[in-house]
Every structure is written in C-alpha cells, then in structure tokens.
Amino acid sequence: MAARIVLGKQLHCALLNAKLYTLLTGIRTCSALSYSKSHEEFTSKKVRRKFIDFFKEGYEHRVVPSSSVRPRGDPSLLFVNAGMNQFKPILLGCADPRSEMASYRRVVNSQKCVRAGGKHNDLEDVGKDMYHHTFFEMLGNWSFGDYFKVEACAMAWRLLTEEYGIPAERLYVSYFSGDVANRLPADEETRQIWLSIGVQPDHVLPFGMKDNFWEMGETGPCGPCTEIHYDHVGNRNATSLVNADSPDVVEIWNLVFMQYNREGNGSLRALPQCSVDTGMGLERLVTVLQGKRSNYDTDLFTPLLSAIHQCSKAPAYQGRTGEADAGQVDMAYRVVADHVRTICVCIADGIYPGMTGAELVLRRILRRAVRFSTEVLQAPEGTLASLVPTVAHILGDAYPELNTESERIMDLINQNEAQFLSSLKQGRRVIDRTLSNMDEDSAVFPASVAWSLHRNLGFPLDLIDLMLEERGKMVDKKEMEVLEDEYEKLRFQSEEDDGDRADQLDIHSLAELQSRKVPHTDDSLKYCYSLGSDGQYVFEPCRASVLALYCEGSLVSEVREGQRCGVILDRTSFYAEKGGQAHDQGYFTKDGLQDVLFPVNCVRLAGGYVVHQVTAAETLRTGDQVHLHVDEARRLGCMAKHTATHVLNFALRELLGPSVSQRGSHCTASRLRFDFSVKGSLSVSELQQVEELVQDIIRQNAEVHIEEVPLSRAKLIPGLRTIDEVYPDPVRVVSVAMPISDLLTSNTARQASVELCCGTHLLRTGAIGDFVIVSERQMVKGISRIIAVTGDEAKKAREAGQAMQEELESLVARVEVASVPSIPTAQKLSKEIGVLMNVVDNTPIPQWQRRELQTRLKAMQKSSNTSIRKLEITEAALKAKELLDKHSHNKTVLVDLIQTVSISVLMKTVLKLSKSSPDSLVMLFAHLQQSGKVLFACQVPKGSAGGSAIEWALHVCARLEGNADGSNEVAKGVGKATKVSDVTEVLHWAEEFAHNKIRNAS
C-alpha cells in the first residue's frame, strides 16, 4: 500500500514537472530583460499593454474591455471593486447562455476599480501613505473551467521574471496552510508547483484563512489563493516581512483558485467547475518596474502632482509622510491626485456626485479633494477641474471615455466645488451658532449637529473635528457612532430586496440541472402575439411541461399545497424581469384541473432557465402538464411603457442633441422611469416639445420593427443606442418606423429610434394612446429623471391639470375681489393658496403645467404674505397706541390683554410698545375664547433686573399648561384657559412675577 502511495506521488510529480516544462519553455516570444533596463523602458502604458499582450498572444486569452465602475445589476456593491465583478454571472453559473460571456474560457483585461465605501473602503487612508488609492487598475487573467493551478502559477512566474525582468530572488510566494475549523487541508499542490518552477523553498510560505483564502462574500464561490510578494530592498532574506504590513515587502499579484462554494449555512461545497481569478494592481507593478518606492512617484501620478503644484501656492511635492509632512502638504498632494482620478473615472461611467449610495460616496470624495486643494494647498477654485485633461492624458489610451467625457466631467466638478464652498460658509455659521449657545465649560460638541453637517451639507468628518479642535471642542464619538449605525440600518433596510429569494436557483442546482441535461427554457413565446381584426392584441396560448421544481434550497420532484417554489418549464410565454421591464404575472392551470389556479407572482432568469415563482394550489410534480395564462392587461401596460420609453429616448436626443445618453430606465404596467444625462432640468418649453415629439410618433401609428441580428452587424447600425449591458448574440433590434433591413443596408441620414432590446413592445405606436411627463427632476447634477404615464393615465393627468388650472383662476379672482381684506380674510386666502400648492406638487399632472402653476402660486403666496404682514403691522401700531394711551410711558412692567387671533400681531404689538417704552418689561395676552387657547408674547430689555424673557414666558406656560420658546430678550408661547377669569388671574400673576424679580435683584 505504502509503495503504491509513493508511486502515485512520484507519478503526480513527474506529470507536474512535464506540464511545467511545456509551459515554461514552449512559448518564448521575448528574452528576459535586465532589471536595470526595465526601469527605463517600462512606462505605465507599456506595462499595461505587455500584460494584455502576454496572455492574448502567448496563451490565447480573450481580451475583454473593462466594465464600468458602476456594477451591472449587483445591488451588493457600490462600485466595481475587483476585476472579477463583471464575471460573477459565470462564477455563479447564471450567465445567459446566448450571451458572449457564456463562451468565455480564458480572459484577460485591465479593470477600473474603486474602493471607497462598503466592505472595501480605502478612502480615509488615502494620502496618509504611499500606496492606498480609491481608484486603481486591476490587471487580471481568468480561467473558467479551462486551466487551473499549474498553468496559472507558471504563466504568472514567467511574465514577472522574464517579460518584466523582475529578479526571482526578490519574489516570495505564499500558499494556503489549511484550516481545521473549515476542514480544509493545506494546499500542498500549489506549494509543489512553486518548488517545481524553481522558487527557493524558503521563499514559499504558508498562511491561513485571513491571508490565503479568498471569498467573494458571505456566500458564493471561494477558494485558496497564492500571492506573489516583492521585496523592494533585496539582497537579504525577507521571509519575516511577508504579510507583515511592511512597506518594504508588498503583495503584487494574487492568484485565486475557486474550488468551493460558501453555502448559506457557512459550510463549504466543492464547485462543479473550478476557475482561476488573478488580480495584480497596476500601480504597484509600475512602482516595482520603474524602481520607485511609492506609487505616487510613477508616471501614473507625477504629471498630476506637477500640474497641482503649478496651480497651488504650496511648495513642490516631496513625498513626505507622518510627522515629517509639516502641515500635511504632501498628504494633500496625494489626496488631490488620487481623488481627481476617481472622480474622472466615475463621472465618465455615469456615477455623478449625489445623496445616496455610490453617488454619495463620490460626493464625499470630491469634497475631500476640494478641501485639501483649497485649504491646504491654497489652490484657487477651479483647480480640480483643470486637472481633468491631465488625467485623460494618463489614462485615456486605455479608457477612451475619459477623453470623450472630459467637458462634462469638468462642468460637474466645477458645479459641485462651488456648491461645497458655499456649504462650507453655511456650515461654519452653524458651528459658530451652536458654540455660542453651548455652556462655555462644555468641551463636547453635539453629535446630532455634526452628523447633520456631514449628511446634509457634505462636511467631511475630519474637517468637523479639525474646526472644533481649533476651538478646544470635540464631538461625542460614541453618540456619533450611534447616529452612523442608525443611518446604516435604515440604508440597508431601504436597499434590501423584499422578495424572498428562497426559490432562486443557486450555483449547485444550476450545475445539477445542466448535469441532468435539462434543456434551457424556450421563452420565445413571450414574443408571440399579434393584432386581431378588432385591433385587440391576441396572445398565443402556451402549454408546457414541468421539468424541475426548486424549493427550500434544492431541486425536488414535487411540492404540496401552500408551498412556495420555483417552477422550471420546457417553454413559457411569461416575461422574466430583464432589460428594465417588469416581469409578468398570471397563473398556471394543470391538465384536468382547470379550476385550480397556481398564481405566478414573479418570474426571473437564471443561467438560461426561466424560474416562475409559484405558490402551489395543490400538489405539483415534475412531468405535469400545465397551461400558462399571462396577465394580459399588465403585459400590455408594460409593452406600451417600453415602446414609449424608446420613443422618449429618441425625442430627447432629437431635441437636446447627441450628448444626451441613457443612464437607466424601468417600465411597469402603470408608468415608465427614464434617467438621462443633461446639464440641468428641462425648461417648460423643452418639456412641452418633448411631449409633442412623442405624441407626433403616437399619432403616426408607426410600425415597430423587431428583428434578431448578429451582434457584430447590429453594432454597425447608424444612430444605434446601447447601454452598459451584456447582450446576447444574436441580439434583438427594435426600430420605430424604419425597417431594420433598411438600417442594415443603407447609410440613410434619416433619424430613427433604434435600440438593442430584449423587452416586449407594441406592434404599432398608436396603442400608446397618449403620453404625459408627470415628473422631471435632477437626481444629481448632470442626471435627470423623467416619470411618464401613457393611455388612460395620461388622459387623467391632463384632466387633473386642467382642473387645477381652473382652481387657480378662481383663486386669482377671489384675491382680486378682496383688494383690501381683513387679516382673517387674507389669512384664509393664503391658506387656500398653500393647500393648492400642495395639491399641485403631489398630483400627477403634466410637468410643464406643474411648473407654470407653481410659479404663479409662489408669486401669489409672496404677495399674500406681504399683504398680511402690512395688515399686521398696521393693526399692531393701532393696538400699541391704545395701550400707550391706557398705560403710563414709564411703567416698569406692562401686562395687558388685547383682542387678536394672530400671534404675529401680538408679537409685533409687543415690539412696538417696547420701542416706545424701552425700559419697560412688556407681556401681552390674547384669549381665543372659542378654542380656549391663550396666546402670549413678551420682551425684556437687555440686561434688565427683571430676568430674561424666556424665563418669564416659561413660568407663564407652567400656569397655562402650554409651551414657549424664545431668547433672553423676546419670547412667545401658547397655553390653555377656558374662563376669562382664569386669564385675568394669569395676567395679575405674570405682572407680580416680573415685579418680584426686579425687587429681588435690587
């Protein structure tokens, strides 16, 4: 037995060595470079290019462009933060089998990544050291069920030591040492591979779960990894510095071997297909190859640092950190250089500074950059935007969108910078006012105020700390943490998917379906509908077989009544949520049981299988025959909104120009949402013109042409609009009014709405019926959102708008009749204006009409408020004169009752009296007998022996069971008193209280 084991090991080693020999000697296109020479030759552009070409030309990898830093359909991420993000559908086994992605086996790319916010957050560390960044480029090669450990290690070693010329003696590799708790053995195979390649034994080091076991998240594909580390010093044994957070020995490449899946219960299961995912930070690699010790000393950053210096009043960048960096000048250089790269990449990819999610994080990044630029480097406003061309010069070759979007990026930076500098002034006033109201002995600044500055005005927390430190104050950190935790809980609750995903296929069930050779669902019937002779849509009936049932995390052969499950059929007419269109709903019936309905609540797509979320009305088994009934009204609503969305997209580009680009959309049966890039909100005239353009196409009853076309041909269509999506091949092309054959064969200058789209559409535009934009607003600077309705809902919106127009005209007429109204009449009209304003704000009506009504109502409200204020001043003057005639001018305490229903008139009368009798303590009351309320207001001369106004008011409140607010000089309040005698008693008590205060003080 022992001999057999030894022989097995020897055979394995022999095969391993043979495989390595082939890999390391089979393809040699370049000779190894000398290390000193590489310092001179390797610009960042050459380093990136060589990495791509090495895998493309030498090892037949497909080059896949970097995805946007906005994650595709992945709510778990704020930003793309690793090269593998765009390939998650492959790793999870749910890639669309018709898409190009499903064919990926060997892939290489350079991926734009942002780590700021969420689990991977480097924001607060940026600037403090030489290597943390919010934006970085991840060089990576992948194998999806193709090569594995041997090939991955051999290719990595050859690239580093031969192509890049890095001395092997400076490299150290780590491997997974195993984990008892997870029942994982040490990755001896990887260790043997490195030794067979020729890595010295003392340079091959074992580490545990923390360093050498990579996981996608709490669940999902994972596996051991092997990391390659570089020693910047050399000529020594640096074993003890590997994974020791030493700046001298840094990880440059991580090779992940995905062998397992982390289940929901925490256990590990072997994956049906093993994959390789490698990632190497371009910035660190360039630092090594250019012989530098800091990423900021490479050509990825030096042009930026030079440009910053030319704009600032600070000395040139010297690369200092910590205490040596006096005034944090060099830290500021690093912050601005790093952050402006992130800002440019994010805006170019459609993430604009805003108030939630990734947009909020980008807003903080931009404001942090502005603060360091203006306050530390003393650079003028506009400096940040002036750096955009430099960023585009450095990165534009690899990411051309930085060149095409430069103007938009600069505009948005300038707008946000101006807004933040204005907020800084406002925030300083808030801090000053809060400090002036605090007890001088208190050193703790209210956390609620600090959090409000941070959340609402965008103040960086470290700036608040700095401003308070200068005044000997600090924020209560514990209370601040409580506020942050509460905010995070609310954010996660709002982002949480409220649908139960228990019936969504996991990676093992998908693999099991494939191993059973269960065919992918034929969902072509969702497109099978026509117009009947009566003009109504006719949907083809669909009969299907139950191929699989998924319940409580596994495939089952049957489900019983009341159980919720996922049903996979051989064919379906239901539309699964995709492409911005809501899923269908409806029901199944079984053969022989036509009266028993199986409601279909949700429909999703997973790896080519359409999963119908069903609650079983009785026992359902695999092999059962079912009849599918789609909710036709809901589907038609979605079809109308989807076609209207395409027409709207076309209309916006026709009116505003080609710079308009779609940033997102969603269609339901009741409305459509469309997000697009534009400098500012649309004007009333533009809203009207967009609606009219859409309505023209509806009136034309234009034909909607739909055809499947090879993806490569479809991309050649003039004027084609696409978004950042993975499209199937062939792809559906949807064109309004113009046949697709004409688009493919002619270079016509005629403009048409033509898009790649998997959604369901009307056959003619006339069925949209009507179209009304009921909302349009800027989500963040540079991105607007339109909400629109069609058909009967559009008609109702127009009728509601007309009704409000008539209500406004009626209100205008009543205001004109009451040219010199009394205060109650004026207040009543003002209230009516306010009520109508609220109705106009919240009722679905044409947005252009809403804007017009709001403008007129605001003018009326302003005029009404002015009128009321003048009437109150006149009435207050008359009442003050009456009281002065009644009382002595030199009276020490003046307390009286007047007739008014307005606290404002009461306060103005007090102020008039105090102006005429500046040394008097004045308090006036008004009794509203019908409601039993008592209004009161008072003023106390500054420095008076009679105490403070607020103290006086609070004591009166205690007698009247009311409340009051104010300051030392003026205060007002409201209480209760049912009898006039009670009010008279309070008047006497209030006057006596003031006299007592004066007597006690003297």
Protein Blocks (a to p, Z undefined) as FASTA:
>chain_A
ZZmmmmmmmmmmmmmmmmmmmmmmmpccbccddfklmmmmmcfklmmmmmmmmmmmmnop
acdddddfbdghiakbfbdcbfklmmmmmmnopacfkbmklmpmbdcdddddddeehjbd
cklmgojammbcfbdcddddddehiacfklmmmmmmmmmmmmnopafklpccdddebjfk
lopacdfklmmmmmmnopafklcccddfklmcccfblgdcddddddddddfkgpiafklm
gonlpakbccfbdcdddfbdcdfkopacddfbdcddddddfklmmmmmnopabfklpmkl
mmmmmmmmmmmmbdcdehiahjllghhlmmmmmmmmmmmmmmmmmmmnopacdfehjllm
mmmmmmmmmmmmmmmnopaehklmmmmmmmmmmmmmmmmmlmmmmmmmmmmmmmmmmmmm
mmmmmmmmmmmmmmmmpcfklcbdcfklmmmmmmmnopafklmmmmmmmnopacdfklmm
mmmmmmmmmmmmmmpcfbdfklgccfklmmmmmmnopacddfklmmgccddfkopacddd
dddddfbdceehiacfbdcehiacddddfbdcbdcdeehiacdedddddehilmbccddf
bdcdeehiacdddddfbdcdehiacdddddfklmmmmmmmmmmmmmmmmmmmmmnojkbc
cfbdcddfkbccdddddfbdcdfklmmmmmmmmmmmmmnopacddddddfklmmmpghia
cdddddddddddddehiafklmmmpccfbdcdddddfbdcdfbfklnopacdfbdcdfbg
hiacddddehjllmmmmmmmmmmmmmmmmmmmmmmmmmpacfklmmmmmmmmmmmmmmmm
mpccdfklmmmmmmmmmmmmmmmmmmmmmmmmmmmmmmmmmmmmmpcfklfbdcdddddf
bfklmmmmmmmmmmmmmmbccddddddfknopacddddddehianbpfklmmmmmmmmno
paddddfkbccdddddfbfklmmmmmmmmmmmmmmmmmmmZZ
